């Protein structure tokens, strides 16, 4: 969101132009696909198509390619990308834009048809490496091929080096995508000891022996919605245990290869450490069984092989069957929703075996407070939704003892406001959502109207009150003969006439207008 109080400068506008690149770069690819398609259609039909279609797509392709090239060149000035990859991506992007522009000029000249076709083929050939290198710069070099890597990994040899064994796997899993050899956001790399000690554009990332002054931990501990929080909110976040690992490593002197984190020690051990063993992912058979049972299962972290599972559509499964299916992939689930299912005690027993679970939605199920206590065994659970559950304030102890719990949604769960206050006192940092919306105080109120007298208002020109002026002159209804009701009076020919009901009033008017049945 643009802050209106921050003045727009030329540098900010230039930076904004560069950051349009990820948005516009897909347009020339789509237009190129469209242009190739109409050429293939023309070839298969054996007769030429409307030239205006070819001309329109060709010029749109040229224009979008040039715009994408310009925004990419501007974005490259921000830095934070690997020099080699950036140089290749920039060169191929410029060549693509030049050839696309030549195509726009050649498409009208039938005698240069062969040159036009060659240019079209060249554009298609360039689109693949340009896109692949760009994706590698943004998401990491192995982003495209990660799904095809074999699940069987060689286990690294045991080592006493805490950095290689414990710390580096955390950086590899959560940080190297943006701070590695391909992309160096903020000119910071976290893939080797020397790079970590060198720091980035804002100075050293780690201060050995002082976690509080280490910029790395400061950024990690910022609120999730803070622009400076790392990793970005749309990337997998560090678990409390991973943060504790980094904090302990820095507090103990941030040692690399058993030596303290000094420039000489790091330079002496400049050889990159062996890669940490990659975790084995869930089997394809397990995923297929879940999908066949109407349970959505998706790998959201290819590097760590973590799953998002949503069983909301499997409402016909009983508690035992649902628990059995979830157990097959329990070690890999990071986000789970069983909202609206028949989940109960058996499902909770399966959930308690999920060591990496961070977000859990139990809303609208039959889970009881006794079953909920088993979630104390889930070490990474940070967000819990227990809305619309048959619970009470007896769940306070269970919620307070969940080690990593940060947010609990508990509206219509039986947790009272007093219980929420008690829980908040025991866990001050816990965010408790009871679904209450505070009534907004009125910005301004008008004083009540003041009259000079509380007496009934007089009827103009008569001096009579309104009640006296409308007092009927008759006591019996002229239509039915029943006693009149003061609520049904009319003024006719200067007289106030009363009736017993509204139907008689309507019938009286019908007679006056001549529409009453004879």
C-alpha positions as CSV (number, residue, x, y, z in Angstrom):
1,X,0.0,0.0,0.0
2,X,1.3,3.4,-0.9
3,X,1.8,5.8,2.1
4,X,0.4,9.2,1.1
5,X,2.6,10.9,3.7
6,X,5.8,9.6,1.9
7,X,6.8,11.9,-1.0
8,X,7.3,10.3,-4.3
9,X,10.8,10.7,-5.5
10,X,12.4,10.0,-8.9
11,X,14.4,7.1,-7.3
12,X,11.2,5.6,-5.9
13,X,9.4,5.9,-9.3
14,X,12.4,4.3,-11.0
15,X,12.4,1.5,-8.5
16,X,8.7,1.0,-9.0
17,X,9.2,0.7,-12.8
18,X,11.8,-2.0,-12.3
19,X,9.5,-4.0,-10.0
20,X,6.9,-4.2,-12.7
21,X,9.1,-6.7,-14.4
22,X,7.7,-9.9,-12.7
23,X,4.2,-8.8,-13.7
24,X,4.8,-8.0,-17.4
25,X,7.3,-10.7,-18.3
26,X,4.6,-13.3,-18.9
27,X,2.8,-11.2,-21.5
28,X,5.3,-11.7,-24.4
29,X,5.4,-15.4,-23.7
30,X,1.6,-15.7,-24.1
31,X,1.6,-13.5,-27.2
32,X,4.4,-15.6,-28.7
33,X,2.3,-18.8,-28.1
34,X,-0.6,-17.1,-29.8
35,X,1.4,-16.1,-32.8
36,X,2.9,-19.6,-33.2
37,X,-0.6,-21.1,-32.9
38,X,-2.1,-19.0,-35.7
39,X,0.9,-19.9,-37.9
40,X,0.4,-23.6,-37.3
41,X,-3.4,-23.2,-38.0
42,X,-2.6,-21.5,-41.3
43,X,-0.1,-24.2,-42.2
44,X,-2.6,-27.0,-41.5
45,X,-5.4,-25.3,-43.4
46,X,-3.3,-24.6,-46.5
47,X,-4.5,-21.1,-47.0
48,X,-3.5,-17.8,-45.6
49,X,-5.3,-16.3,-42.6
50,X,-6.3,-12.7,-42.1
51,X,-3.1,-10.7,-42.1
52,X,-4.4,-8.3,-39.5
53,X,-4.4,-11.0,-36.9
54,X,-0.7,-11.8,-37.5
55,X,0.2,-8.1,-37.6
56,X,-1.6,-7.4,-34.3
57,X,0.0,-10.2,-32.4
58,X,3.4,-9.5,-33.9
59,X,3.4,-5.8,-32.8
60,X,1.9,-6.7,-29.4
61,X,4.7,-9.3,-28.9
62,X,7.4,-6.7,-29.9
63,X,6.0,-4.0,-27.6
64,X,5.6,-6.3,-24.6
65,X,9.0,-7.8,-25.1
66,X,10.6,-4.3,-25.1
67,X,8.7,-3.3,-22.0
68,X,9.7,-6.5,-20.2
69,X,13.4,-5.9,-21.3
70,X,13.4,-2.3,-20.0
71,X,11.8,-3.1,-16.6
72,X,14.2,-6.0,-16.2
73,X,17.2,-3.8,-16.9
74,X,15.9,-1.3,-14.3
75,X,15.2,-4.1,-11.7
76,X,18.8,-5.5,-12.2
77,X,20.2,-2.2,-10.8
78,X,18.7,-3.1,-7.3
79,X,21.3,-5.9,-7.0
80,X,21.0,-9.0,-5.0
81,X,21.3,-11.5,-7.9
82,X,24.2,-13.7,-8.9
83,X,26.4,-12.0,-11.4
84,X,26.7,-14.9,-13.9
85,X,23.0,-15.8,-13.9
86,X,22.1,-12.1,-14.2
87,X,24.4,-11.6,-17.1
88,X,23.0,-14.5,-19.0
89,X,19.4,-13.6,-18.3
90,X,20.0,-10.0,-19.3
91,X,21.7,-10.9,-22.6
92,X,19.1,-13.5,-23.7
93,X,16.3,-11.1,-22.7
94,X,17.8,-8.3,-24.9
95,X,18.2,-10.7,-27.8
96,X,14.6,-11.9,-27.4
97,X,13.3,-8.4,-27.5
98,X,15.4,-7.5,-30.6
99,X,14.2,-10.6,-32.6
100,X,10.6,-10.0,-31.5
101,X,10.8,-6.4,-32.8
102,X,12.3,-7.7,-36.2
103,X,9.4,-10.1,-36.4
104,X,6.9,-7.3,-36.4
105,X,8.7,-5.7,-39.4
106,X,9.1,-9.0,-41.3
107,X,5.6,-10.3,-40.9
108,X,4.3,-8.1,-43.8
109,X,6.9,-9.1,-46.3
110,X,6.1,-12.3,-48.1
111,X,9.5,-12.4,-49.8
112,X,11.2,-12.6,-46.4
113,X,8.9,-15.3,-45.2
114,X,11.8,-17.7,-44.4
115,X,13.5,-15.1,-42.3
116,X,10.3,-14.4,-40.4
117,X,9.8,-18.1,-39.7
118,X,13.5,-18.4,-38.5
119,X,13.0,-15.5,-36.2
120,X,9.8,-17.1,-34.8
121,X,11.7,-20.3,-34.1
122,X,14.5,-18.4,-32.5
123,X,12.1,-16.6,-30.1
124,X,10.6,-19.9,-29.1
125,X,14.0,-21.3,-28.4
126,X,15.1,-18.2,-26.4
127,X,11.9,-18.1,-24.3
128,X,12.8,-21.4,-22.5
129,X,16.3,-20.5,-21.2
130,X,15.3,-16.9,-20.4
131,X,12.4,-18.1,-18.3
132,X,14.4,-20.9,-16.7
133,X,17.3,-18.6,-15.7
134,X,14.9,-16.0,-14.3
135,X,13.1,-18.6,-12.2
136,X,16.4,-19.8,-10.9
137,X,17.4,-16.3,-9.9
138,X,14.2,-15.9,-8.0
139,X,13.5,-19.3,-6.5
140,X,16.8,-21.0,-6.6
141,X,18.8,-22.9,-9.3
142,X,17.1,-26.2,-8.7
143,X,13.5,-24.8,-8.5
144,X,12.4,-26.4,-11.8
145,X,14.0,-29.8,-11.3
146,X,13.2,-30.2,-7.6
147,X,10.1,-32.4,-8.1
148,X,12.1,-34.9,-10.1
149,X,14.9,-35.4,-7.6
150,X,15.1,-38.9,-6.3
151,X,13.7,-39.5,-2.9
152,X,16.6,-41.7,-1.9
153,X,19.4,-39.5,-0.5
154,X,22.8,-40.5,0.6
155,X,23.1,-39.8,4.3
156,X,26.1,-37.6,5.2
157,X,28.8,-39.0,7.4
158,X,28.5,-38.1,11.1
159,X,30.3,-35.0,12.1
160,X,31.0,-33.1,15.4
161,X,30.8,-29.8,13.5
162,X,27.7,-28.1,15.0
163,X,27.5,-25.6,12.1
164,X,27.5,-28.3,9.4
165,X,25.3,-30.7,11.3
166,X,22.7,-28.4,12.9
167,X,22.9,-24.8,11.7
168,X,23.6,-25.0,8.0
169,X,20.5,-27.3,7.3
170,X,18.3,-24.5,8.8
171,X,19.9,-21.9,6.4
172,X,19.6,-24.3,3.5
173,X,15.9,-25.0,4.2
174,X,14.7,-21.4,4.9
175,X,17.2,-18.9,3.8
176,X,19.4,-19.9,0.8
177,X,16.7,-19.4,-1.8
178,X,17.0,-15.6,-1.4
179,X,20.6,-15.6,0.1
180,X,22.6,-18.0,-1.9
181,X,24.8,-18.2,-4.9
182,X,22.0,-17.4,-7.4
183,X,20.2,-14.7,-5.5
184,X,21.9,-12.5,-2.9
185,X,19.2,-10.3,-1.5
186,X,20.7,-7.4,0.4
187,X,24.1,-8.7,-0.9
188,X,24.0,-11.4,1.8
189,X,24.8,-15.0,1.4
190,X,24.1,-17.7,4.0
191,X,25.4,-20.8,2.3
192,X,28.9,-20.8,3.8
193,X,30.8,-19.7,6.9
194,X,32.8,-17.0,5.1
195,X,29.8,-15.5,3.4
196,X,27.8,-15.4,6.7
197,X,30.7,-13.6,8.5
198,X,31.1,-11.2,5.6
199,X,27.5,-10.0,6.0
200,X,25.6,-7.9,3.5
201,X,24.8,-4.4,2.6
202,X,23.7,-3.6,6.1
203,X,26.7,-5.1,7.8
204,X,27.5,-8.4,9.6
205,X,24.5,-10.7,9.9
206,X,25.9,-12.4,13.0
207,X,27.7,-11.0,16.0
208,X,29.4,-14.0,17.7
209,X,28.4,-14.4,21.3
210,X,25.6,-11.7,21.1
211,X,22.3,-13.0,19.7
212,X,20.5,-9.7,20.6
213,X,22.8,-7.7,18.4
214,X,22.9,-10.1,15.5
215,X,20.9,-8.7,12.6
216,X,20.0,-12.2,11.4
217,X,17.9,-12.9,14.6
218,X,16.5,-9.4,14.8
219,X,15.0,-9.8,11.3
220,X,13.7,-13.3,12.1
221,X,11.9,-12.1,15.3
222,X,10.2,-9.1,13.7
223,X,6.3,-9.4,13.4
224,X,5.2,-11.4,10.3
225,X,3.6,-8.3,8.7
226,X,6.7,-6.2,9.1
227,X,8.3,-5.5,5.7
228,X,11.8,-6.3,7.2
229,X,10.7,-9.7,8.6
230,X,12.7,-12.6,7.3
231,X,11.9,-14.9,5.7
232,X,9.1,-13.0,3.7
233,X,5.6,-13.9,4.9
234,X,4.8,-15.9,1.8
235,X,7.8,-18.2,2.3
236,X,8.1,-21.1,4.9
237,X,8.9,-19.7,8.3
238,X,11.4,-20.8,10.8
239,X,10.0,-22.9,13.6
240,X,10.6,-22.0,17.2
241,X,13.1,-24.9,17.5
242,X,15.0,-23.7,14.4
243,X,15.2,-20.2,15.9
244,X,16.5,-21.7,19.2
245,X,19.2,-23.5,17.2
246,X,20.4,-20.3,15.6
247,X,20.3,-18.4,18.9
248,X,22.2,-21.1,20.8
249,X,24.8,-21.3,18.0
250,X,25.4,-17.5,18.0
251,X,25.5,-17.4,21.8
252,X,28.2,-20.1,21.9
253,X,30.4,-18.0,19.6
254,X,29.0,-18.8,16.1
255,X,31.7,-21.4,15.4
256,X,32.4,-22.8,12.0
257,X,34.0,-26.2,11.7
258,X,34.7,-26.3,15.5
259,X,36.5,-22.9,15.4
260,X,35.2,-19.6,16.6
261,X,33.7,-17.3,14.0
262,X,36.8,-15.1,13.3
263,X,37.9,-14.1,9.8
264,X,41.1,-16.2,10.1
265,X,39.2,-19.3,11.3
266,X,36.7,-19.0,8.5
267,X,39.3,-18.3,5.8
268,X,41.1,-21.4,7.0
269,X,38.0,-23.5,6.6
270,X,36.8,-21.9,3.3
271,X,35.9,-25.2,1.8
272,X,32.1,-25.4,1.5
273,X,30.7,-28.0,3.9
274,X,29.1,-31.1,2.5
275,X,25.4,-30.7,1.8
276,X,23.0,-31.8,4.6
277,X,21.0,-34.9,3.9
278,X,17.6,-34.0,2.3
279,X,14.5,-35.4,4.1
280,X,12.6,-38.2,2.5
281,X,9.2,-37.1,1.2
282,X,5.9,-38.9,1.4
283,X,5.4,-41.8,-1.1
284,X,3.4,-41.2,-4.2
285,X,1.2,-44.1,-3.2
286,X,0.3,-42.4,0.1
287,X,-0.6,-39.2,-1.7
288,X,-2.8,-41.1,-4.2
289,X,-4.7,-42.8,-1.5
290,X,-5.5,-39.5,0.2
291,X,-6.6,-38.0,-3.1
292,X,-8.9,-41.0,-3.8
293,X,-10.5,-40.4,-0.4
294,X,-11.3,-36.8,-1.3
295,X,-8.5,-35.5,0.9
296,X,-6.5,-32.7,-0.7
297,X,-2.7,-33.2,-0.2
298,X,-0.1,-30.8,-1.7
299,X,3.6,-30.4,-1.2
300,X,4.1,-26.8,-0.1
301,X,7.8,-27.1,0.7
302,X,9.7,-29.2,-1.9
303,X,13.0,-28.8,-0.1
304,X,11.7,-30.1,3.3
305,X,9.0,-32.3,1.8
306,X,6.2,-30.7,3.8
307,X,2.5,-31.2,3.1
308,X,-0.6,-29.1,3.3
309,X,-3.6,-31.5,3.9
310,X,-7.3,-30.5,3.8
311,X,-9.8,-33.2,4.6
312,X,-12.9,-30.9,4.5
313,X,-14.4,-32.7,1.5
314,X,-14.1,-36.2,3.2
315,X,-17.1,-35.7,5.4
316,X,-18.3,-39.3,5.0
317,X,-15.1,-40.8,6.5
318,X,-15.5,-41.9,10.1
319,X,-13.0,-40.9,12.8
320,X,-11.0,-44.2,12.6
321,X,-10.7,-44.2,8.8
322,X,-9.7,-40.5,8.8
323,X,-7.0,-41.1,11.5
324,X,-5.6,-44.1,9.5
325,X,-5.2,-42.1,6.3
326,X,-3.5,-39.2,8.1
327,X,-1.1,-41.5,9.9
328,X,0.4,-42.5,6.5
329,X,1.8,-39.0,6.0
330,X,1.9,-37.7,9.5
331,X,5.7,-36.9,9.6
332,X,5.3,-34.6,6.6
333,X,2.2,-32.5,7.5
334,X,2.8,-28.8,8.2
335,X,-0.7,-27.5,7.7
336,X,-3.8,-29.6,8.4
337,X,-7.6,-28.9,8.2
338,X,-10.2,-31.5,9.3
339,X,-12.9,-28.8,9.6
340,X,-16.5,-30.1,9.3
341,X,-15.4,-33.8,9.3
342,X,-16.1,-36.6,11.8
343,X,-12.7,-36.2,13.4
344,X,-12.7,-37.1,17.1
345,X,-10.4,-38.9,19.5
346,X,-8.7,-41.2,17.0
347,X,-7.9,-38.4,14.6
348,X,-6.4,-36.4,17.5
349,X,-4.2,-39.4,18.4
350,X,-2.9,-39.3,14.8
351,X,-2.4,-35.6,14.9
352,X,-0.3,-35.9,18.1
353,X,2.2,-37.9,16.0
354,X,2.9,-35.0,13.6
355,X,6.2,-33.4,14.6
356,X,6.2,-30.7,12.0
357,X,2.6,-29.6,12.2
358,X,2.4,-25.8,12.5
359,X,-1.2,-24.9,11.6
360,X,-4.3,-27.0,12.6
361,X,-8.0,-26.4,11.9
362,X,-10.4,-28.5,14.0
363,X,-13.5,-26.3,13.6
364,X,-16.9,-27.9,13.5
365,X,-15.7,-31.4,14.5
366,X,-16.6,-33.6,17.5
367,X,-13.2,-33.2,19.2
368,X,-13.6,-33.0,23.0
369,X,-11.5,-31.2,25.6
370,X,-10.0,-34.4,26.8
371,X,-8.8,-35.3,23.3
372,X,-7.5,-31.8,22.8
373,X,-5.0,-32.3,25.7
374,X,-3.0,-34.7,23.5
375,X,-2.0,-31.7,21.3
376,X,0.6,-30.9,24.0
377,X,2.8,-33.4,22.3
378,X,2.9,-31.5,19.0
379,X,6.1,-29.4,19.3
380,X,5.7,-27.0,16.4
381,X,1.9,-26.2,16.6
382,X,1.6,-22.4,16.3
383,X,-1.9,-21.8,15.0
384,X,-5.0,-23.6,16.3
385,X,-8.6,-23.2,15.2
386,X,-11.1,-24.7,17.7
387,X,-14.2,-22.7,16.7
388,X,-17.6,-24.4,17.0
389,X,-16.3,-27.2,19.2
390,X,-18.2,-28.6,22.3
391,X,-15.6,-27.3,24.8
392,X,-15.5,-25.2,28.0
393,X,-13.0,-23.4,30.2
394,X,-11.4,-26.8,31.1
395,X,-9.3,-26.5,28.0
396,X,-7.2,-23.6,29.5
397,X,-4.6,-25.9,30.9
398,X,-4.2,-27.8,27.6
399,X,-3.9,-24.6,25.6
400,X,-1.5,-23.0,28.0
401,X,0.9,-26.0,27.9
402,X,1.2,-26.2,24.1
403,X,4.9,-25.1,23.7
404,X,4.8,-23.2,20.4
405,X,1.1,-22.0,20.3
406,X,0.9,-18.4,19.2
407,X,-2.6,-18.0,17.9
408,X,-5.9,-19.7,18.9
409,X,-9.3,-19.1,17.2
410,X,-11.9,-20.0,19.7
411,X,-15.2,-18.3,19.0
412,X,-18.3,-20.4,19.8
413,X,-16.0,-23.0,21.4
414,X,-17.3,-22.7,24.9
415,X,-14.2,-20.7,26.1
416,X,-15.7,-17.8,28.1
417,X,-14.4,-14.3,28.2
418,X,-13.2,-14.9,31.8
419,X,-11.5,-18.1,30.7
420,X,-9.8,-16.2,27.8
421,X,-8.5,-13.6,30.3
422,X,-7.1,-16.4,32.5
423,X,-5.4,-18.0,29.6
424,X,-4.0,-14.6,28.5
425,X,-2.5,-14.1,32.0
426,X,-0.8,-17.5,31.8
427,X,0.4,-17.0,28.2
428,X,0.7,-13.2,27.6
429,X,2.0,-13.5,24.1
430,X,-0.8,-15.8,23.0
431,X,-3.3,-14.2,20.6
432,X,-6.9,-15.4,21.5
433,X,-9.6,-14.8,18.9
434,X,-13.1,-15.1,20.5
435,X,-14.8,-13.5,17.5
436,X,-15.8,-10.5,19.4
437,X,-16.1,-7.2,17.6
438,X,-16.0,-4.2,19.9
439,X,-18.8,-1.7,19.4
440,X,-17.4,1.4,17.8
441,X,-17.9,4.5,19.9
442,X,-20.0,7.2,18.0
443,X,-17.8,10.0,16.8
444,X,-20.4,12.6,17.6
445,X,-23.9,12.6,19.2
446,X,-26.6,15.2,19.0
447,X,-28.3,16.5,22.2
448,X,-31.9,15.5,22.7
449,X,-34.4,18.1,21.4
450,X,-35.5,20.7,23.9
451,X,-39.1,22.2,23.9
452,X,-40.3,25.2,25.6
453,X,-43.1,23.2,27.2
454,X,-44.1,19.6,27.7
455,X,-47.7,20.5,27.0
456,X,-49.4,18.9,23.9
457,X,-48.7,20.9,20.7
458,X,-51.7,23.1,19.7
459,X,-53.5,22.8,16.4
460,X,-52.7,26.0,14.4
461,X,-55.4,28.7,14.3
462,X,-57.7,26.9,16.8
463,X,-55.8,26.8,20.0
464,X,-57.0,23.2,20.6
465,X,-54.7,20.3,21.1
466,X,-54.4,17.7,18.4
467,X,-56.2,15.1,20.5
468,X,-59.2,17.5,21.0
469,X,-59.3,18.5,17.4
470,X,-59.5,14.9,16.2
471,X,-62.2,13.8,18.7
472,X,-64.9,11.9,16.7
473,X,-68.4,13.4,16.6
474,X,-70.0,9.9,16.7
475,X,-69.9,7.0,19.1
476,X,-71.0,4.2,16.8
477,X,-69.4,3.1,13.5
478,X,-71.6,4.4,10.5
479,X,-70.9,1.2,8.6
480,X,-71.1,-1.6,11.2
481,X,-72.9,0.1,14.1
482,X,-70.2,-1.2,16.5
483,X,-68.5,1.1,19.0
484,X,-65.8,3.2,17.3
485,X,-62.0,2.8,17.8
486,X,-60.2,6.2,18.3
487,X,-57.4,4.9,16.1
488,X,-59.6,4.9,13.0
489,X,-60.9,8.4,12.4
490,X,-61.2,10.6,9.2
491,X,-62.2,14.2,8.5
492,X,-65.1,14.5,6.0
493,X,-67.0,17.6,5.2
494,X,-65.5,19.4,8.2
495,X,-66.5,16.6,10.6
496,X,-64.4,14.0,12.4
497,X,-66.0,10.6,11.9
498,X,-64.9,7.5,13.8
499,X,-65.0,3.9,12.7
500,X,-64.5,0.5,14.4
501,X,-61.8,-0.8,12.1
502,X,-59.9,-0.1,9.0
503,X,-62.2,-2.2,6.8
504,X,-65.1,0.1,7.6
505,X,-63.0,3.1,6.7
506,X,-62.2,1.5,3.3
507,X,-65.9,0.7,2.7
508,X,-66.9,4.3,3.6
509,X,-64.5,5.7,1.0
510,X,-65.7,3.1,-1.5
511,X,-69.2,4.3,-1.1
512,X,-68.2,7.9,-1.5
513,X,-66.3,7.1,-4.7
514,X,-69.1,4.9,-6.0
515,X,-67.0,1.8,-6.2
516,X,-68.6,-0.2,-3.4
517,X,-70.6,-3.3,-4.6
518,X,-74.4,-2.6,-4.8
